[in-house]
Amino acid sequence: MSKRVAVVADRIGWEERRLIETAPGLGLHIDWVNDESLCLGHLDAPSVTDYDALLLRSRSYTRGGLIATLAEAAGVPVLNTAKAIHVCENKAVLRTVLRAAGVPVPDFRLVLSRKDFDKALGELELPLVLKPVFGGMGKRVTLLRHADTAPSVYDYVEDLGHAFEQACLVEPYLGGGTSVRCLVVGHELVGAAEFGSGGTDWRNNAALGNSSRALAHDPDVLKIVDAVVAELGPGIHGIDLFATPDGYVVNEVNHAPGFRAVASATGADIPSAIGRHVQELLA
């Protein structure tokens, strides 16, 4: 009998469709469950306990961790774990956790006010990047090239309605317009690709349609991947790296990574790798 798995997401994208299509060949049945309709007010919510496992792919920056926490309390296996999702949802927490574990991350300042922002400008050398603590797909990530225009950029942050949206990081501009996305399933690096900024947009992010090429599995990259998995636990992770003169640093870890660009660049069958990992989880 096929194991029943719920892909929990607010919408169906390329990745979710591929997971659903691949599932039957691996002895799985995958349904899409909208993360906006779970009604998890009690631990025996049928929308959770009817499934053998949940695959969290929520694009929300808060829903994933909350759903995973309640599902685990109800005894339902979750990918990724609630702990991993809660860490990855918050860029400041992620960097703090990884740095404490000895994983290299960029220098950064947490900015919660104009005073924090001015202090960060005084301590870090331009060019700098201003990015939201909660966010993804390159949105609201701003390159600060000049000290005289930076305060005006921060005006837009101050005009945002909620402290949740105003929390930011300021960090050095690294990578020279490129980054490396490592797609990890379980403990295994399934594929790695380099993304380059294209056109007039300086951001290197697959969601923006930038260029990509496959990369060989560099031993230095594998070492960092292993260290991240050792801290967050095995699961499905999109680990983004910047190359620096001192080696790679972890920019972000996505707990619900898009993988179309990595699959296209490398030829890796990522949906099957995820399905096999789910099988192992349920064995």
Order of alpha helices (4+ residues) and beta strands (2+ residues): beta-alpha-beta-alpha-beta-alpha-beta-alpha-alpha-beta-alpha-beta-beta-alpha-alpha-beta-beta-beta-beta-alpha-beta-beta-alpha-alpha
